[in-house]
Amino acid sequence: MKKLLILLIAAFVFGGLFAAPLTEGFESPACPAAGWTIRYANQSYPSGNTMTHNTDQYYAGARSFRFSSFSSGTPYDQYLITPELNVTSGDQTVSFWYRKYTYGSEVFRVGWSSTGTEVADFTWSADITDASTTWQQYIKTDLPVGTKHVAIHYKSNYAYYLYIDEFTGPEVNIAPEPSSHVTGFAAGNLALTSIQLNWTGSTGTQLPAGYLIQAITGTGSYATVADGNPVADDTDWSDGNAAVNVTHVVGANTYTFTGLTANTAYEFKIWPSTNNGADIDFKVDA
């Protein structure tokens, strides 16, 4: 039976935060890009319909974002959602390049939200059906002031691939550190090779964008947690370390670590954070 230690860590680092326009080329192998959100209407989607940063087509660089309805498995709807934006008067333009695969018909629409990232939060454009094998640019110059997120809703039904690249937009919102730590961080269901962790999300004036959970076993050690230095996901337990970044949910949150060894002690720590990449801001004080 596995033993479980749940700890919080405290240390405080001050750092400056500077807003920058949204510019994303989807060049990282990991999907989604830092700060972005992807959603599947089909929670048990076939592997052939996985959203990826793909190297087979790109407008610039060496990768693009790829939607897929290649494999049979309804519903096919998929969503790509930006980080939180700060849309002000005169800074209301969003654009990206798109194309389809070699044949087939692709359908998508674009939405904007002044609240959250749930599908119902967005106001949606008319369907866009003109994707061809030549890259085209989508431009919207009149995002409503106060828009927080822009999304692409992929609507193709058992078609092929739709590629998105060079996504630009207004300033990305740079938030201060979260107001509070999580509460009730504890083990849930235990199995021979997995541990479910449960917690209540941070509350207060500034909610987190997500959480970093690190785990160690044996001689493993924690990666340094500091503002401006994100810790990458790591599910390889061979060095005694693991880490995962999960999106904040208001209220109950859960994550399950797998690939564990029976009769082994594991220790877990959690940090709430805002922003992403070089702008990430962890709450590390008490």
KOLBANU-226278 format. One record per residue (C-alpha): x, y, z; residue in three letters. Coordinates in steps of 0.25 Angstrom, whole numbers, plus 5000, padded with zeros to 4 digits. Layout:
! KOLBANU-226278
XYZALA ...
//
This chain:
! KOLBANU-226278
500050005000MET 500550144996LYS 500850245006LYS 500550395003LEU 501050525008LEU 500350655004ILE 501150785006LEU 501150925002LEU 502351005000ILE 502651155004ALA 503651254998ALA 503451384992PHE 504051444979VAL 503651584974PHE 503751604959GLY 503251704948GLY 502151674939LEU 502051734925PHE 500851714915ALA 501251674901ALA 500351654889PRO 499851514886LEU 500751444876THR 500751294874GLU 501351204864GLY 501051074870PHE 502551034869GLU 502550954882SER 502450804881PRO 501450804893ALA 500050834890CYS 499350924894PRO 500351044895ALA 500651104908ALA 499451184913GLY 498451124902TRP 497351034904THR 496850914895ILE 495550844897ARG 494850724891TYR 493350704890ALA 493650554890ASN 494350524903GLN 494750384897SER 495250434884TYR 495950334875PRO 497450354874SER 497350394860GLY 496550524864ASN 497650574874THR 497950724873MET 499450744871THR 500550834867HIS 500850774854ASN 502050774844THR 501350734831ASP 500750874828GLN 501151014833TYR 501051154828TYR 502351194836ALA 503351124844GLY 503350974845ALA 501950944851ARG 500550984851SER 499250954860PHE 498450834854ARG 497050804856PHE 496550664852SER 495250594849SER 496050484841PHE 495550364850SER 494150324852SER 493650364866GLY 492550464869THR 492350574873PRO 493550634865TYR 493450774870ASP 494850834875GLN 495250964881TYR 496551044882LEU 496451164892ILE 497451274894THR 498051314907PRO 497351434914GLU 497451564906LEU 497351704910ASN 496551764898VAL 496451914899THR 495952024889SER 496952024877GLY 497551894880ASP 496351804875GLN 496951724864THR 497151574863VAL 497751494852SER 498251354848PHE 498551274835TRP 497751144832TYR 497751034821ARG 497150894819LYS 497850764816TYR 497950714801THR 496450694800TYR 495150694807GLY 494250804812SER 494550874826GLU 493650964834VAL 494051054846PHE 493551174853ARG 494251284862VAL 493651334875GLY 494051434886TRP 493651434900SER 493751544911SER 493551444922THR 494151304922GLY 494551194913THR 493251104913GLU 492651084900VAL 491351154904ALA 492251284908ASP 492551314893PHE 491851394883THR 492051314870TRP 492351364855SER 491651304844ALA 492251174839ASP 493551184830ILE 493551084819THR 494551134809ASP 495851064814ALA 496651014802SER 498050954800THR 498551104800THR 498851174813TRP 497751294815GLN 497751394826GLN 496551414835TYR 496551554841ILE 495551624851LYS 495751764854THR 494651794863ASP 494751704875LEU 493851764886PRO 494551844896VAL 494751754909GLY 494851624901THR 495651524909LYS 495751404900HIS 495651374885VAL 495351234881ALA 495351144868ILE 494251044868HIS 494550934858TYR 493250874853LYS 493650774842SER 492850644842ASN 493750524839TYR 494650604829ALA 496150624830TYR 497050724836TYR 496950884838LEU 498250954840TYR 498451084848ILE 499751164848ASP 500251304852GLU 499151344862PHE 499251494866THR 498451574875GLY 498351684885PRO 499151684898GLU 499151564907VAL 498651594920ASN 499751594931ILE 499151554944ALA 499751574958PRO 499951444966GLU 498751364972PRO 498151414984SER 498151284992SER 498651144992HIS 497751024990VAL 497050955002THR 496750815004GLY 497950754996PHE 497850604999ALA 497850474993ALA 496650414987GLY 496550274981ASN 497750194982LEU 498150074973ALA 499349994971LEU 499950084961THR 499250214962SER 498850324972ILE 497650414971GLN 497950554977LEU 496750644980ASN 496650794985TRP 495750914985THR 496251024976GLY 496851154981SER 495951264984THR 496051414985GLY 496151544977THR 497151474967GLN 496851334963LEU 497951244957PRO 498051204943ALA 498551064947GLY 499350984957TYR 500750924957LEU 500750784964ILE 502150724966GLN 502350584972ALA 503650514977ILE 503950374981THR 505250314986GLY 506450404984THR 505650494975GLY 505650644977SER 504750764973TYR 505050854962ALA 505151004967THR 503851084966VAL 504051224963ALA 503351334956ASP 503751344941GLY 504151194941ASN 503151094937PRO 503350954941VAL 503050854929ALA 502150734930ASP 502950614933ASP 502250474934THR 503550394934ASP 503750334948TRP 505050274945SER 505850394952ASP 504850394964GLY 504250524959ASN 502950554952ALA 502150684949ALA 500850724943VAL 500150864940ASN 498650864941VAL 497650964938THR 496851034950HIS 495450994952VAL 494551074962VAL 494250974973GLY 494650834973ALA 495950794965ASN 496550664963THR 497750594956TYR 498150454956THR 499650414955PHE 499950284948THR 501150194945GLY 501450174960LEU 502050054967THR 501249984978ALA 501749984992ASN 502550114990THR 502450254997ALA 502150374989TYR 502150524992GLU 501350624985PHE 501350784986LYS 500450884979ILE 500651024974TRP 499551114968PRO 499951214957SER 499551314948THR 500051344934ASN 500951254926ASN 502351244920GLY 503351354924ALA 502151424931ASP 501751314940ILE 501451364954ASP 501451254965PHE 500851274979LYS 501951224988VAL 501751305000ASP 500851265012ALA 
//
